[in-house]
Amino acid sequence: MPMTETIACPACGAINRAPAAKLAAGARPKCGSCHAPLFDGHPHEVRDDAELERLLSGTSIPVVIDFWASWCGPCRMMAPQFEAAAGAIEPQARLLKVDTERLARSAARFQIRSIPTVVVVQRGAERARQSGVMDAASIRRWVASAADTPRDAT
């Protein structure tokens, strides 16, 4: 039986299943409920703490979270790099942006002490954490090394 991944829709929150092999091949599935694309090649801006929890708990692929703030110069420097990484990494991972000013509870939950901080969460567990500015290529390599074994090897 082929392995499937679960992916929470960023638009409606519905949990979707997609074959891991198709995701690895770059397929861009749509939500079975609202028909919105599950991935659009851009990081998803998390609106509230409940949405972050829903996206983390409903997604089996790695979730890469950029904790940032609008007043932070290094965060603004890294934003286009994180955007470029999303285009290259999705759909093998979900990329999220969390504004630590608006989502202080989520920032506290992840014990964010400096920004920008990028955290990889997979299957409910933090896999890696990196503070400071990274370029897109470094983000891609770091996420690949932080994620679990490849989907087809499990």
Phi and psi in degrees as GROMACS dihedral restraints (atoms count N, CA, C in turn):
[ dihedral_restraints ]
;  ai    aj    ak    al  type     phi  dphi    fc
    3     4     5     6     1   -67.9    20    10
    4     5     6     7     1   145.8    20    10
    6     7     8     9     1   -76.1    20    10
    7     8     9    10     1   138.0    20    10
    9    10    11    12     1  -117.5    20    10
   10    11    12    13     1   153.7    20    10
   12    13    14    15     1  -110.5    20    10
   13    14    15    16     1   151.0    20    10
   15    16    17    18     1  -103.5    20    10
   16    17    18    19     1   140.0    20    10
   18    19    20    21     1  -138.4    20    10
   19    20    21    22     1   122.1    20    10
   21    22    23    24     1   -79.3    20    10
   22    23    24    25     1   132.5    20    10
   24    25    26    27     1   -71.3    20    10
   25    26    27    28     1   126.8    20    10
   27    28    29    30     1   -71.0    20    10
   28    29    30    31     1   -17.9    20    10
   30    31    32    33     1   -84.2    20    10
   31    32    33    34     1   -47.7    20    10
   33    34    35    36     1  -119.4    20    10
   34    35    36    37     1   -12.6    20    10
   36    37    38    39     1    88.1    20    10
   37    38    39    40     1    -4.5    20    10
   39    40    41    42     1   -63.6    20    10
   40    41    42    43     1   145.0    20    10
   42    43    44    45     1   -89.5    20    10
   43    44    45    46     1   127.6    20    10
   45    46    47    48     1  -118.2    20    10
   46    47    48    49     1   154.2    20    10
   48    49    50    51     1  -114.1    20    10
   49    50    51    52     1   140.9    20    10
   51    52    53    54     1  -142.2    20    10
   52    53    54    55     1   141.0    20    10
   54    55    56    57     1   -62.1    20    10
   55    56    57    58     1   130.7    20    10
   57    58    59    60     1   -58.8    20    10
   58    59    60    61     1   -39.0    20    10
   60    61    62    63     1   -62.9    20    10
   61    62    63    64     1   -37.9    20    10
   63    64    65    66     1   -69.6    20    10
   64    65    66    67     1   -38.5    20    10
   66    67    68    69     1   -63.7    20    10
   67    68    69    70     1   -42.3    20    10
   69    70    71    72     1   -62.6    20    10
   70    71    72    73     1   -29.6    20    10
   72    73    74    75     1   -84.1    20    10
   73    74    75    76     1    -1.4    20    10
   75    76    77    78     1    95.8    20    10
   76    77    78    79     1    11.3    20    10
   78    79    80    81     1   -60.4    20    10
   79    80    81    82     1   145.4    20    10
   81    82    83    84     1  -117.4    20    10
   82    83    84    85     1    83.3    20    10
   84    85    86    87     1   -69.2    20    10
   85    86    87    88     1   161.2    20    10
   87    88    89    90     1  -109.3    20    10
   88    89    90    91     1   157.4    20    10
   90    91    92    93     1   -67.6    20    10
   91    92    93    94     1   134.6    20    10
   93    94    95    96     1   -70.1    20    10
   94    95    96    97     1   -20.5    20    10
   96    97    98    99     1   -92.5    20    10
   97    98    99   100     1   -56.5    20    10
   99   100   101   102     1  -103.1    20    10
  100   101   102   103     1    -7.3    20    10
  102   103   104   105     1    67.2    20    10
  103   104   105   106     1    12.7    20    10
  105   106   107   108     1   -75.4    20    10
  106   107   108   109     1   151.2    20    10
  108   109   110   111     1   -62.3    20    10
  109   110   111   112     1   136.4    20    10
  111   112   113   114     1   -73.9    20    10
  112   113   114   115     1   -24.1    20    10
  114   115   116   117     1  -137.1    20    10
  115   116   117   118     1   138.2    20    10
  117   118   119   120     1  -127.5    20    10
  118   119   120   121     1    10.8    20    10
  120   121   122   123     1    80.0    20    10
  121   122   123   124     1     9.6    20    10
  123   124   125   126     1  -129.6    20    10
  124   125   126   127     1   148.9    20    10
  126   127   128   129     1   -64.1    20    10
  127   128   129   130     1   144.9    20    10
  129   130   131   132     1   -90.8    20    10
  130   131   132   133     1   126.4    20    10
  132   133   134   135     1   -80.6    20    10
  133   134   135   136     1   114.0    20    10
  135   136   137   138     1   -73.8    20    10
  136   137   138   139     1   130.8    20    10
  138   139   140   141     1   -87.9    20    10
  139   140   141   142     1   -32.4    20    10
  141   142   143   144     1  -155.8    20    10
  142   143   144   145     1   169.6    20    10
  144   145   146   147     1   -61.5    20    10
  145   146   147   148     1   -38.0    20    10
  147   148   149   150     1   -65.4    20    10
  148   149   150   151     1   -37.9    20    10
  150   151   152   153     1   -64.6    20    10
  151   152   153   154     1   -41.8    20    10
  153   154   155   156     1   -59.4    20    10
  154   155   156   157     1   -45.6    20    10
  156   157   158   159     1   -61.7    20    10
  157   158   159   160     1   -42.1    20    10
  159   160   161   162     1   -63.7    20    10
  160   161   162   163     1   -43.1    20    10
  162   163   164   165     1   -67.6    20    10
  163   164   165   166     1   -37.1    20    10
  165   166   167   168     1   -70.8    20    10
  166   167   168   169     1   -45.4    20    10
  168   169   170   171     1   -74.9    20    10
  169   170   171   172     1   -23.2    20    10
  171   172   173   174     1   -99.2    20    10
  172   173   174   175     1     9.0    20    10
  174   175   176   177     1  -127.7    20    10
  175   176   177   178     1   125.4    20    10
  177   178   179   180     1   -92.3    20    10
  178   179   180   181     1   -21.3    20    10
  180   181   182   183     1   -73.5    20    10
  181   182   183   184     1   163.5    20    10
  183   184   185   186     1   -59.4    20    10
  184   185   186   187     1   139.7    20    10
  186   187   188   189     1  -113.9    20    10
  187   188   189   190     1   122.2    20    10
  189   190   191   192     1  -106.9    20    10
  190   191   192   193     1   116.5    20    10
  192   193   194   195     1  -110.5    20    10
  193   194   195   196     1   124.1    20    10
  195   196   197   198     1   -97.9    20    10
  196   197   198   199     1   109.3    20    10
  198   199   200   201     1   -88.3    20    10
  199   200   201   202     1   123.2    20    10
  201   202   203   204     1  -148.5    20    10
  202   203   204   205     1   175.1    20    10
  204   205   206   207     1  -146.4    20    10
  205   206   207   208     1   149.1    20    10
  207   208   209   210     1   -65.9    20    10
  208   209   210   211     1   -27.2    20    10
  210   211   212   213     1   -82.9    20    10
  211   212   213   214     1    -7.4    20    10
  213   214   215   216     1   -87.4    20    10
  214   215   216   217     1   114.6    20    10
  216   217   218   219     1   -58.5    20    10
  217   218   219   220     1   -50.6    20    10
  219   220   221   222     1   -59.9    20    10
  220   221   222   223     1   -34.3    20    10
  222   223   224   225     1   -63.7    20    10
  223   224   225   226     1   -42.3    20    10
  225   226   227   228     1   -66.4    20    10
  226   227   228   229     1   -34.1    20    10
  228   229   230   231     1   -66.5    20    10
  229   230   231   232     1   -37.6    20    10
  231   232   233   234     1   -82.4    20    10
  232   233   234   235     1   -20.1    20    10
  234   235   236   237     1   -52.7    20    10
  235   236   237   238     1   -48.4    20    10
  237   238   239   240     1   -68.2    20    10
  238   239   240   241     1   -26.9    20    10
  240   241   242   243     1   -69.8    20    10
  241   242   243   244     1   -41.8    20    10
  243   244   245   246     1   -65.1    20    10
  244   245   246   247     1   -39.4    20    10
  246   247   248   249     1   -60.4    20    10
  247   248   249   250     1   -46.6    20    10
  249   250   251   252     1   -64.2    20    10
  250   251   252   253     1   -38.8    20    10
  252   253   254   255     1   -63.5    20    10
  253   254   255   256     1   -37.7    20    10
  255   256   257   258     1   -59.8    20    10
  256   257   258   259     1   -42.1    20    10
  258   259   260   261     1   -61.7    20    10
  259   260   261   262     1   -30.9    20    10
  261   262   263   264     1   -89.2    20    10
  262   263   264   265     1   -31.6    20    10
  264   265   266   267     1   -88.6    20    10
  265   266   267   268     1   -41.7    20    10
  267   268   269   270     1   -64.7    20    10
  268   269   270   271     1   141.5    20    10
  270   271   272   273     1   -97.6    20    10
  271   272   273   274     1    14.8    20    10
  273   274   275   276     1   -73.1    20    10
  274   275   276   277     1   -16.9    20    10
  276   277   278   279     1  -149.9    20    10
  277   278   279   280     1   155.5    20    10
  279   280   281   282     1   -99.1    20    10
  280   281   282   283     1   129.9    20    10
  282   283   284   285     1  -108.0    20    10
  283   284   285   286     1   129.1    20    10
  285   286   287   288     1  -124.9    20    10
  286   287   288   289     1   151.0    20    10
  288   289   290   291     1  -118.0    20    10
  289   290   291   292     1   130.1    20    10
  291   292   293   294     1  -122.2    20    10
  292   293   294   295     1   115.9    20    10
  294   295   296   297     1   -77.5    20    10
  295   296   297   298     1   113.0    20    10
  297   298   299   300     1   -67.0    20    10
  298   299   300   301     1   -20.2    20    10
  300   301   302   303     1   -74.5    20    10
  301   302   303   304     1   -42.7    20    10
  303   304   305   306     1   -82.6    20    10
  304   305   306   307     1   -31.5    20    10
  306   307   308   309     1  -116.7    20    10
  307   308   309   310     1    59.5    20    10
  309   310   311   312     1   -61.6    20    10
  310   311   312   313     1   -34.1    20    10
  312   313   314   315     1   -64.5    20    10
  313   314   315   316     1   -42.6    20    10
  315   316   317   318     1   -66.4    20    10
  316   317   318   319     1   -39.8    20    10
  318   319   320   321     1   -62.1    20    10
  319   320   321   322     1   -40.6    20    10
  321   322   323   324     1   -67.8    20    10
  322   323   324   325     1   -40.1    20    10
  324   325   326   327     1   -56.9    20    10
  325   326   327   328     1   -40.3    20    10
  327   328   329   330     1   -91.7    20    10
  328   329   330   331     1     7.1    20    10
  330   331   332   333     1    52.0    20    10
  331   332   333   334     1    50.6    20    10
  333   334   335   336     1   -76.2    20    10
  334   335   336   337     1   121.1    20    10
  336   337   338   339     1  -110.4    20    10
  337   338   339   340     1   -22.5    20    10
  339   340   341   342     1  -144.5    20    10
  340   341   342   343     1   156.0    20    10
  342   343   344   345     1  -132.4    20    10
  343   344   345   346     1   150.0    20    10
  345   346   347   348     1   -73.5    20    10
  346   347   348   349     1   143.1    20    10
  348   349   350   351     1  -128.3    20    10
  349   350   351   352     1   132.1    20    10
  351   352   353   354     1  -113.1    20    10
  352   353   354   355     1   132.0    20    10
  354   355   356   357     1  -125.1    20    10
  355   356   357   358     1   135.9    20    10
  357   358   359   360     1  -104.9    20    10
  358   359   360   361     1   124.1    20    10
  360   361   362   363     1  -119.1    20    10
  361   362   363   364     1   133.7    20    10
  363   364   365   366     1  -142.7    20    10
  364   365   366   367     1   130.5    20    10
  366   367   368   369     1    52.3    20    10
  367   368   369   370     1    41.0    20    10
  369   370   371   372     1    82.8    20    10
  370   371   372   373     1    -2.6    20    10
  372   373   374   375     1  -118.6    20    10
  373   374   375   376     1   140.1    20    10
  375   376   377   378     1   -70.6    20    10
  376   377   378   379     1   127.2    20    10
  378   379   380   381     1  -100.1    20    10
  379   380   381   382     1   -32.1    20    10
  381   382   383   384     1  -162.7    20    10
  382   383   384   385     1   161.4    20    10
  384   385   386   387     1  -148.7    20    10
  385   386   387   388     1   138.6    20    10
  387   388   389   390     1  -143.6    20    10
  388   389   390   391     1   127.0    20    10
  390   391   392   393     1  -103.9    20    10
  391   392   393   394     1   148.2    20    10
  393   394   395   396     1   104.4    20    10
  394   395   396   397     1   168.2    20    10
  396   397   398   399     1   -74.4    20    10
  397   398   399   400     1   135.6    20    10
  399   400   401   402     1  -128.9    20    10
  400   401   402   403     1   149.0    20    10
  402   403   404   405     1   -85.3    20    10
  403   404   405   406     1   170.7    20    10
  405   406   407   408     1   -59.5    20    10
  406   407   408   409     1   -42.7    20    10
  408   409   410   411     1   -64.5    20    10
  409   410   411   412     1   -39.7    20    10
  411   412   413   414     1   -66.1    20    10
  412   413   414   415     1   -38.7    20    10
  414   415   416   417     1   -62.0    20    10
  415   416   417   418     1   -46.9    20    10
  417   418   419   420     1   -59.9    20    10
  418   419   420   421     1   -46.7    20    10
  420   421   422   423     1   -64.5    20    10
  421   422   423   424     1   -42.5    20    10
  423   424   425   426     1   -64.1    20    10
  424   425   426   427     1   -44.0    20    10
  426   427   428   429     1   -63.7    20    10
  427   428   429   430     1   -43.5    20    10
  429   430   431   432     1   -60.2    20    10
  430   431   432   433     1   -39.0    20    10
  432   433   434   435     1   -77.1    20    10
  433   434   435   436     1   -24.3    20    10
  435   436   437   438     1   -85.9    20    10
  436   437   438   439     1   -24.8    20    10
  438   439   440   441     1   -73.7    20    10
  439   440   441   442     1   162.8    20    10
  441   442   443   444     1   -59.8    20    10
  442   443   444   445     1   179.6    20    10
  444   445   446   447     1   -56.7    20    10
  445   446   447   448     1   156.6    20    10
  447   448   449   450     1   -53.6    20    10
  448   449   450   451     1   146.7    20    10
  450   451   452   453     1   -52.6    20    10
  451   452   453   454     1   -43.8    20    10
  453   454   455   456     1   -76.4    20    10
  454   455   456   457     1    -6.9    20    10
  456   457   458   459     1   -94.0    20    10
  457   458   459   460     1    -7.5    20    10
